[in-house]
């Protein structure tokens, strides 16, 4: 990629992150291009679809999730490590309005550019759950896919909340439900 094209792509990603944070994942692509100082054609040359742009923005998000999971694997308390990672996921998932639903779509799309990486991230998170189960601090029947869906549901349900503590309270309920019987 030429240097100017690379700069354009970087400016588009920065503008998209800002627009998605302010207006959600359905933010205007024309506004994103304008804020990046390029034309809409340049945006489409780099990112032919909204999903392609969103997936490019998600790379940092996914890398952070995987790194956090890997760091927490050495935590002395497996259940606290799992709770910390799920909270990290929740905070990241609520960064952009509509992201929780889009993420579900991406996880079902094997053709997505981030699909395989998503599976790696989820595998790292699942290791945290396995460790917590092995320690006896989490129910043996806890299912990682169910847990991810619950966190996604919390993210979706609290996107427009006027109570900033609500996501943490709901996550605490989930963690309480993971305790062994």
C-alpha positions as CSV (number, residue, x, y, z in Angstrom):
1,X,0.0,0.0,0.0
2,X,1.3,3.4,-0.9
3,X,2.1,5.8,2.0
4,X,-0.8,8.1,1.2
5,X,-3.2,5.2,0.9
6,X,-2.0,3.8,4.2
7,X,-2.6,7.2,5.9
8,X,-6.1,7.4,4.4
9,X,-6.9,4.0,5.8
10,X,-5.6,4.9,9.2
11,X,-7.6,8.2,9.2
12,X,-10.7,6.3,8.1
13,X,-10.3,3.8,11.0
14,X,-9.8,6.6,13.5
15,X,-12.8,8.4,12.2
16,X,-14.9,5.2,12.2
17,X,-13.9,4.5,15.9
18,X,-15.0,8.0,16.9
19,X,-18.3,7.8,14.8
20,X,-19.1,4.3,16.1
21,X,-18.5,5.5,19.7
22,X,-20.7,8.6,19.2
23,X,-23.5,7.2,16.9
24,X,-23.2,3.4,17.1
25,X,-22.2,1.0,14.4
26,X,-24.8,2.4,12.0
27,X,-23.1,5.7,11.9
28,X,-23.1,7.4,8.5
29,X,-20.3,6.2,6.2
30,X,-20.4,9.6,4.4
31,X,-19.8,11.4,7.7
32,X,-16.9,9.0,8.5
33,X,-15.3,9.7,5.1
34,X,-15.7,13.4,5.6
35,X,-14.3,13.4,9.1
36,X,-11.3,11.4,7.8
37,X,-10.8,14.1,5.1
38,X,-11.4,11.7,2.2
39,X,-14.2,11.1,-0.2
40,X,-16.7,8.3,0.1
41,X,-15.0,6.5,-2.9
42,X,-11.8,6.3,-0.9
43,X,-13.7,4.8,2.0
44,X,-15.2,2.2,-0.3
45,X,-11.9,1.4,-1.9
46,X,-10.4,0.5,1.5
47,X,-13.6,-0.9,3.0
48,X,-16.1,-2.1,0.4
49,X,-18.9,-2.6,3.0
50,X,-19.9,-1.3,6.4
51,X,-19.1,-4.8,7.8
52,X,-15.6,-4.6,6.3
53,X,-15.0,-1.3,8.1
54,X,-16.5,-2.6,11.3
55,X,-14.3,-5.7,11.2
56,X,-11.2,-3.6,10.7
57,X,-12.2,-1.5,13.7
58,X,-12.8,-4.7,15.7
59,X,-9.2,-6.0,15.3
60,X,-8.0,-3.8,18.2
61,X,-11.0,-4.8,20.3
62,X,-10.4,-8.5,19.6
63,X,-6.6,-8.3,20.2
64,X,-7.3,-6.6,23.6
65,X,-9.8,-9.4,24.6
66,X,-7.3,-12.1,23.7
67,X,-4.4,-10.4,25.5
68,X,-6.5,-9.8,28.6
69,X,-7.6,-13.5,28.6
70,X,-4.0,-14.7,28.2
71,X,-2.8,-12.3,31.0
72,X,-5.6,-13.5,33.4
73,X,-4.7,-17.2,32.9
74,X,-2.0,-16.8,35.5
75,X,-4.2,-15.1,38.0
76,X,-4.2,-16.8,41.4
77,X,-8.0,-16.8,41.6
78,X,-9.6,-18.4,38.5
79,X,-13.1,-17.2,39.3
80,X,-11.9,-13.6,39.7
81,X,-10.0,-13.9,36.5
82,X,-13.1,-15.1,34.7
83,X,-15.2,-12.3,36.2
84,X,-12.6,-9.7,35.2
85,X,-12.4,-10.9,31.6
86,X,-16.2,-11.0,31.3
87,X,-16.4,-7.4,32.6
88,X,-13.7,-6.5,30.1
89,X,-15.8,-8.0,27.3
90,X,-18.9,-6.2,28.6
91,X,-17.2,-2.8,28.7
92,X,-15.7,-3.3,25.2
93,X,-19.1,-4.6,23.8
94,X,-20.9,-1.5,25.0
95,X,-18.4,0.9,23.5
96,X,-20.4,1.1,20.3
97,X,-24.2,1.1,20.2
98,X,-25.3,-2.0,18.2
99,X,-22.0,-3.8,18.5
100,X,-23.4,-6.7,20.5
101,X,-25.8,-7.6,17.6
102,X,-23.2,-7.1,15.0
103,X,-20.8,-9.3,16.9
104,X,-23.3,-12.1,16.9
105,X,-23.6,-11.8,13.1
106,X,-19.9,-11.9,12.6
107,X,-19.6,-15.0,14.8
108,X,-22.0,-16.8,12.4
109,X,-20.2,-15.6,9.3
110,X,-17.3,-17.9,8.4
111,X,-16.5,-15.6,5.5
112,X,-15.8,-12.7,7.9
113,X,-12.2,-11.5,7.9
114,X,-12.2,-11.7,11.7
115,X,-14.2,-14.9,12.2
116,X,-11.2,-17.2,12.8
117,X,-9.6,-14.6,15.1
118,X,-12.9,-14.4,17.0
119,X,-12.7,-18.2,17.6
120,X,-9.2,-17.7,19.0
121,X,-10.4,-15.0,21.4
122,X,-13.3,-17.2,22.5
123,X,-11.0,-20.2,23.0
124,X,-8.8,-18.0,25.3
125,X,-11.9,-17.0,27.2
126,X,-13.1,-20.6,27.5
127,X,-9.7,-21.5,29.1
128,X,-10.6,-19.1,31.8
129,X,-13.9,-20.8,32.4
130,X,-12.3,-24.2,32.4
131,X,-9.7,-23.1,34.9
132,X,-12.5,-21.8,37.2
133,X,-14.4,-25.0,36.9
134,X,-11.3,-27.1,37.7
135,X,-10.8,-25.0,40.8
136,X,-14.3,-25.8,42.0
137,X,-15.3,-22.1,42.1
138,X,-17.7,-22.4,39.1
139,X,-20.4,-24.9,38.4
140,X,-19.2,-27.9,36.4
141,X,-22.2,-27.6,34.0
142,X,-21.4,-24.0,33.1
143,X,-21.3,-23.6,29.3
144,X,-19.0,-21.0,27.8
145,X,-21.3,-20.3,24.8
146,X,-24.1,-19.6,27.2
147,X,-21.9,-17.3,29.2
148,X,-20.9,-15.3,26.1
149,X,-24.5,-15.0,25.1
150,X,-25.5,-13.8,28.5
151,X,-22.7,-11.1,28.4
152,X,-23.8,-10.1,24.9
153,X,-27.4,-9.9,26.2
154,X,-26.3,-7.6,29.0
155,X,-24.4,-5.4,26.5
156,X,-27.5,-5.2,24.3
157,X,-29.9,-4.6,27.1
158,X,-27.9,-1.9,28.7
159,X,-26.7,0.0,25.6
160,X,-29.1,2.9,26.3
161,X,-29.3,2.6,30.1
162,X,-29.5,5.7,32.2
163,X,-27.9,3.7,35.1
164,X,-24.2,3.2,34.5
165,X,-24.1,0.6,37.3
166,X,-26.7,-1.7,35.7
167,X,-24.2,-3.7,33.5
168,X,-22.1,-4.5,36.5
169,X,-25.1,-5.5,38.6
170,X,-26.3,-7.8,35.8
171,X,-22.9,-9.3,35.4
172,X,-22.7,-9.9,39.2
173,X,-26.0,-11.8,38.9
174,X,-24.5,-14.0,36.2
175,X,-21.4,-14.6,38.3
176,X,-23.6,-15.6,41.3
177,X,-25.4,-18.0,39.1
178,X,-22.1,-19.7,38.2
179,X,-21.4,-20.6,41.8
180,X,-21.5,-24.3,42.5
181,X,-24.7,-25.6,44.0
